[in-house]
Amino acid sequence: MFSYTTGGPFGLEEQVTTSGPGMTLLYHLLIPLFWCIPISLVAAELTTAMPVQGGFYRWVRAGYGDFWGFLSGWWNWTASFLLGSAYAVLFTDYITAYYPSVAGWKHYAISVTLIAIITYVNVRGIQLVGKISTVLEIAVLLPIVAMTAIALAHAHHNPFVPLIPPQKPFSQVFGVGLALGVWLYSGYEQLSTVAEEVDNPRRNYPLALAIVVPMSIATYFLPTFASLAALNNWQDWGSGYFSEAARLIGGATLAAAVTIAAAIANICLLNSTVLATTRMPFAMAEDGFLPKQLTRLHPRFGTPAVCIVISGIVYALLAIHSLAQLITVYAWLRVATTLMTALSAWRLRKTHATLERSFRIPGGRAGLSYAVAAPIFMGIVATAGSILSADKFAILWGPIAILLGPAAYLCLRRKPRGDTGAVSAD
């Protein structure tokens, strides 16, 4: 779960220069209160109520019917195409930093090779995915912990100053940084899609969330806070800057370790993305919304091999060199999916009140209201921020990506093969 939701602190560096150091740090303290924490509470309750393959797609379908269920699954699966290919490209970008000759077809070949390896690992099953993720994440976090400790020992500046970049309009500062923050703190409901493959999901999914959420906040906040406090050079930050920060803080050896960690983090993100998102088309095919061929399982490993391979092929075809604009479009799809997930918690309390819930959102009606209303508020603010920032790419392609969902439903819908398994506690 940590590999899917976080992976490491990498990817937030541009937020420092676009939104300012102070605003960046505040984002990482405040966004979780309105986004990943309430969503985690929703995911914990609904996973204990309906620990089924397809997870949140089937929660939404059970609560709101075929149309909205289809949209949540479709939006999620298509959004994964934007990320899966990007993670492979980012991995190769870090190699290019050390070996500039890796360009053109060589760059693409390495990206595709990584996608092929990760596809094979996922066909082998969740156990191998988990073991590899654990080993790789330890390799990622060790140099980050070392860099943070050294930076804190040399801290001499208030990292919250300035709050925002001077001479920049607040609308631009606010919107871009918020969209990135929402992306960074997304995905805490995503591993519900493999609930049937997890040992004792009613116990272990809420437990994993309780560990990962504070761990993710610390992973983003502490290295950024410490580096800014030690270096006092927020104007110099940009894509991949943690490697340079490590060089300034601890020398060439630490810089190399952090650079390798950044590359490995992208492997972790790709690995867990394939795991989480490929169960979505499998569940939708089981319910009759996608071709039945997608329900075929590997004869030895029992994994949805057809879905995994098809997703891997799409990632390889989309292994492009630009991430920033794709993230703004991905944010629209992510917000839409997450809002439907949050609303399903409220809906299923009414329509499926008798389901066993070994974990319930604490605080009674007020707690449920917070868990549902907070992400809705953040989703509206993030979308408005994207519009106010005048990001023409996001304003054009975000709504188009959303509207492709209803169009796909009209084209693909047919009478589902029976009721969804999500309405059963088993």
C-alpha positions in Angstrom: 0.0 0.0 0.0 2.9 2.4 0.8 4.4 1.6 -2.7 1.1 2.6 -4.4 0.2 5.7 -2.4 3.7 7.1 -1.8 6.8 5.2 -2.8 9.0 8.0 -1.6 9.1 11.8 -1.4 10.0 12.2 -5.1 7.7 14.2 -7.3 6.8 17.1 -5.0 10.0 19.2 -5.8 8.3 21.4 -8.3 5.7 22.3 -5.8 8.3 24.2 -3.8 9.0 26.7 -6.6 5.4 26.9 -8.0 3.6 27.3 -4.7 6.4 28.4 -2.4 8.1 26.6 0.5 5.7 27.6 3.2 2.6 26.8 1.1 4.1 23.4 0.1 4.7 22.4 3.7 1.2 23.5 4.7 -0.2 21.5 1.9 1.4 18.4 3.3 0.0 19.1 6.7 -3.5 20.1 5.7 -4.4 18.2 2.5 -4.4 14.8 4.4 -7.1 16.1 6.8 -9.4 16.7 3.8 -8.3 13.9 1.5 -6.4 10.8 2.4 -7.5 10.5 6.0 -11.2 10.6 5.4 -10.8 8.4 2.3 -8.8 5.9 4.4 -11.7 5.8 6.9 -14.1 5.1 4.1 -11.9 2.4 2.6 -11.3 0.7 6.0 -15.1 0.5 6.7 -16.2 -0.7 3.3 -13.3 -3.2 2.9 -14.5 -4.8 6.1 -18.1 -4.8 4.9 -17.4 -5.9 1.3 -13.9 -7.5 0.9 -14.4 -8.3 -2.8 -12.4 -8.3 -6.0 -12.9 -4.9 -7.6 -13.2 -3.1 -4.3 -14.5 0.4 -4.6 -15.9 -0.2 -8.1 -18.3 -2.7 -6.6 -19.0 -0.6 -3.5 -20.2 2.2 -5.8 -22.2 -0.2 -8.0 -23.9 -1.7 -5.0 -24.8 1.7 -3.7 -25.7 3.6 -6.9 -26.3 1.1 -9.6 -24.7 0.1 -12.9 -24.1 3.5 -14.4 -22.1 5.0 -11.6 -20.4 1.8 -10.8 -19.2 1.5 -14.3 -18.0 5.1 -14.3 -15.9 4.6 -11.2 -14.3 1.5 -12.7 -13.7 3.1 -16.1 -12.3 6.3 -14.8 -9.9 4.5 -12.6 -8.7 2.0 -15.2 -8.2 4.7 -17.9 -6.5 7.0 -15.4 -4.0 4.2 -14.6 -2.8 4.4 -18.3 -1.5 7.9 -17.7 0.5 6.8 -14.6 1.8 3.4 -15.5 3.7 4.6 -18.6 4.9 7.8 -16.7 6.5 5.8 -13.9 8.5 3.7 -16.4 9.6 6.9 -18.2 10.6 8.6 -14.9 12.7 5.5 -14.0 14.6 5.8 -17.3 15.0 9.6 -16.9 17.0 8.9 -13.7 19.3 6.6 -15.7 19.6 9.3 -18.4 20.8 11.7 -15.7 23.9 9.5 -15.2 24.2 8.2 -18.8 23.1 11.0 -21.2 23.6 8.7 -24.2 20.4 6.9 -23.1 18.1 8.8 -25.4 15.6 8.2 -28.2 14.9 4.6 -28.9 17.3 3.5 -26.1 15.2 5.5 -23.6 12.0 3.9 -24.9 13.5 0.4 -24.9 14.5 0.6 -21.3 11.0 1.9 -20.3 9.3 -0.9 -22.2 11.7 -3.5 -20.7 10.8 -2.3 -17.2 7.1 -2.5 -18.0 7.6 -6.1 -19.3 9.4 -7.2 -16.2 6.8 -5.7 -13.9 4.0 -7.2 -15.9 5.6 -10.6 -15.5 6.0 -10.1 -11.7 2.3 -9.3 -11.4 1.3 -12.3 -13.4 3.1 -14.3 -10.8 0.8 -13.0 -8.1 0.3 -10.7 -5.1 2.8 -12.5 -2.9 5.7 -11.8 -5.2 4.6 -8.3 -5.8 4.5 -7.7 -2.0 7.9 -9.2 -1.3 9.6 -7.2 -4.1 7.8 -4.0 -3.0 9.0 -4.5 0.6 12.7 -5.0 -0.3 12.7 -2.1 -2.8 10.9 0.3 -0.3 13.6 -0.3 2.3 16.2 0.6 -0.3 14.3 3.8 -1.1 13.8 4.9 2.5 17.2 4.3 4.0 19.0 7.1 2.1 16.0 9.4 2.6 16.2 8.9 6.4 20.0 9.6 6.3 19.5 12.8 4.2 16.8 14.0 6.5 18.8 13.4 9.7 21.9 15.2 8.3 19.8 18.1 7.1 18.1 18.5 10.4 21.5 18.6 12.1 22.4 21.6 9.9 19.1 23.4 9.9 19.5 27.2 10.2 16.5 28.7 8.3 12.7 28.8 8.8 11.5 26.6 5.9 8.0 28.2 5.9 9.5 31.5 4.6 8.4 32.8 2.2 4.9 31.4 2.3 4.3 31.9 -1.5 6.7 33.0 -4.3 6.8 36.8 -4.4 5.2 38.6 -7.4 3.1 35.5 -8.3 -0.7 35.6 -8.4 -2.2 33.6 -5.6 -4.6 31.8 -8.0 -1.7 30.4 -9.9 0.2 29.4 -6.8 -2.8 27.8 -5.2 -4.2 25.7 -8.1 -1.1 24.0 -9.4 0.3 23.1 -6.0 -3.1 21.8 -4.8 -3.6 19.6 -7.8 -0.1 18.1 -7.2 -0.9 17.6 -3.5 -4.2 15.8 -4.3 -2.3 13.5 -6.6 0.4 12.8 -4.0 -2.1 11.9 -1.4 -4.4 9.8 -3.6 -4.9 6.0 -3.8 -5.6 4.9 -0.2 -8.8 3.1 -1.4 -7.1 1.5 -4.5 -5.8 -1.7 -3.0 -9.4 -2.6 -2.1 -9.5 -4.0 -5.6 -7.4 -7.0 -4.5 -9.2 -7.5 -1.2 -10.0 -11.1 -2.1 -6.3 -11.8 -2.5 -5.3 -10.4 0.9 -5.1 -12.5 4.0 -7.9 -11.6 6.4 -8.7 -8.2 4.7 -11.2 -7.2 7.4 -8.3 -7.0 9.8 -5.3 -6.2 7.6 -6.6 -3.5 5.3 -7.6 -1.1 8.1 -4.3 -2.0 9.9 -2.3 -1.2 6.8 -4.1 2.1 6.4 -3.4 3.0 10.0 0.3 2.5 9.4 0.6 3.9 5.9 -1.2 7.2 6.2 1.0 8.8 8.9 4.0 7.2 7.3 3.2 8.8 3.9 2.7 12.2 5.5 6.1 11.9 7.2 7.8 10.7 4.0 6.6 13.9 2.2 6.9 16.4 4.9 10.1 15.6 6.8 12.7 15.4 4.0 11.2 18.6 2.4 11.1 20.5 5.7 14.7 19.4 6.6 16.2 20.2 3.2 14.6 23.6 3.0 15.7 24.4 6.6 19.3 23.3 5.8 19.7 24.8 2.3 17.5 27.9 2.3 17.4 27.8 -1.6 13.7 27.2 -2.4 14.2 29.1 -5.7 16.5 26.4 -7.0 14.1 23.5 -6.6 12.6 21.7 -9.5 11.9 18.2 -10.9 14.2 15.6 -9.3 15.8 18.2 -7.0 16.1 15.8 -4.0 19.2 14.3 -5.6 20.9 17.8 -5.8 19.7 18.5 -2.2 21.4 15.3 -1.1 24.6 16.4 -2.8 24.6 19.7 -1.0 23.7 18.2 2.3 25.8 15.0 2.4 28.1 14.9 -0.7 28.3 12.8 -3.8 27.8 9.4 -2.2 24.5 10.5 -0.6 23.4 12.1 -3.8 24.0 8.9 -5.7 22.1 6.9 -3.1 19.1 9.3 -3.3 19.1 9.2 -7.1 19.1 5.4 -7.1 16.3 5.5 -4.5 14.3 7.8 -6.8 14.6 5.4 -9.7 13.7 2.5 -7.5 10.6 4.4 -6.2 9.3 4.5 -9.7 9.6 0.8 -10.0 7.6 0.4 -6.7 4.9 2.7 -8.0 4.6 0.9 -11.3 4.6 -2.5 -9.6 1.8 -1.6 -7.2 -0.1 0.3 -9.9 -0.3 -2.8 -12.1 -1.5 -4.8 -9.1 -4.2 -2.4 -8.0 -5.6 -1.3 -11.4 -5.7 -4.6 -13.3 -8.3 -6.1 -11.0 -10.7 -3.4 -12.1 -11.3 -4.6 -15.7 -11.4 -8.1 -14.4 -14.3 -7.3 -12.0 -16.1 -5.2 -14.7 -15.8 -8.1 -17.1 -17.2 -10.5 -14.4 -20.2 -8.2 -14.1 -20.7 -8.1 -17.9 -19.5 -4.6 -18.8 -16.3 -5.7 -20.6 -15.5 -8.7 -22.8 -15.6 -12.0 -20.9 -12.1 -12.8 -22.1 -10.8 -10.4 -19.5 -11.9 -12.8 -16.8 -9.5 -15.5 -17.8 -7.1 -16.5 -15.0 -3.5 -17.8 -15.3 -3.8 -21.6 -14.9 -0.9 -21.7 -12.4 -0.9 -18.4 -10.5 -4.7 -17.6 -10.5 -4.1 -14.0 -11.5 -6.1 -12.1 -14.2 -3.3 -12.5 -16.6 -5.2 -11.2 -19.7 -6.0 -7.9 -17.9 -2.4 -7.6 -16.7 -0.9 -8.1 -20.1 -3.3 -5.8 -21.9 -2.6 -3.0 -19.3 1.1 -3.6 -19.8 0.8 -3.2 -23.5 -1.1 0.1 -23.1 1.6 1.3 -20.7 4.3 0.5 -23.2 2.4 2.3 -26.1 2.0 5.4 -23.9 5.6 5.5 -22.5 5.9 9.2 -23.2 8.3 11.8 -21.9 6.0 14.4 -20.2 4.3 13.9 -16.9 3.2 17.4 -15.6 0.2 17.8 -18.0 -0.9 14.2 -17.6 -1.1 14.7 -13.9 -3.5 17.5 -14.2 -5.8 15.4 -16.3 -5.3 12.4 -14.0 -6.4 14.6 -11.1 -9.8 15.1 -12.7 -10.3 11.3 -13.0 -8.9 10.7 -9.5 -11.2 13.3 -7.9 -14.2 11.9 -9.7 -13.5 8.3 -8.6 -12.6 9.2 -5.1 -15.8 11.3 -4.6 -17.9 8.4 -5.7 -16.1 6.1 -3.3 -16.7 8.6 -0.4 -20.4 8.9 -1.3 -20.8 5.1 -1.4 -19.9 5.0 2.4 -22.9 7.2 3.1 -25.2 5.3 0.7 -24.3 1.8 1.9 -24.9 2.7 5.5 -28.6 3.1 4.4 -29.0 0.4 1.7 -26.7 -2.3 3.3 -26.9 -1.5 7.0 -26.9 -5.1 8.0 -23.5 -5.9 6.5 -20.9 -6.9 9.1 -18.5 -4.0 9.6 -15.6 -5.0 11.8 -14.4 -1.4 11.4 -16.7 1.5 11.4 -15.8 5.2 10.8 -15.6 6.5 14.4 -17.6 9.4 15.6 -21.1 8.2 14.7 -23.0 10.4 12.3 -20.6 13.3 12.7 -17.6 11.0 11.8 -19.4 9.7 8.7 -20.3 13.2 7.7 -16.6 14.3 7.9 -15.4 11.2 6.0 -17.8 12.0 3.1 -17.9 15.8 3.2 -14.2 16.5 3.5 -13.1 14.9 0.3 -16.0 16.4 -1.6 -14.9 19.8 -0.4 -11.3 19.1 -1.3 -12.4 17.7 -4.7 -14.4 20.9 -5.5 -11.5 23.1 -4.4 -8.9 21.2 -6.4 -11.0 21.3 -9.5 -11.7 25.0 -9.1 -8.0 25.6 -8.5 -7.2 23.8 -11.7 -9.5 26.1 -13.6 -8.3 29.3 -11.8 -4.7 28.4 -12.6 -5.6 28.8 -16.3 -4.1 25.4 -17.2 -5.5 25.2 -20.7 -4.5 21.6 -21.1 -6.3 20.5 -17.9 -9.3 22.6 -18.7 -9.7 21.1 -22.1 -8.7 17.4 -21.5 -10.0 17.0 -17.9 -13.7 17.3 -18.8 -13.1 15.2 -22.0 -11.6 12.4 -19.9 -14.6 12.5 -17.6 -17.1 12.5 -20.4 -15.5 9.6 -22.1 -16.8 7.5 -19.2 -20.6 7.9 -20.0 -19.8 7.5 -23.7 -18.0 4.2 -23.0 -21.0 3.1 -20.8 -23.4 3.7 -23.7 -21.2 1.7 -26.1 -20.3 -1.2 -23.8 -23.3 -1.7 -21.6 -25.3 -4.8 -21.9 -27.3 -6.9 -19.5 -24.8 -7.8 -16.7 -24.2 -11.4 -15.8 -26.2 -11.5 -12.6 -25.8 -9.4 -9.5 -22.5 -8.0 -8.3 -20.7 -10.0 -5.7 -20.1 -6.8 -3.9 -23.4 -6.9 -2.1 -22.4 -9.9 -0.2 -20.4 -9.8 3.0 -18.5 -12.9 1.7 
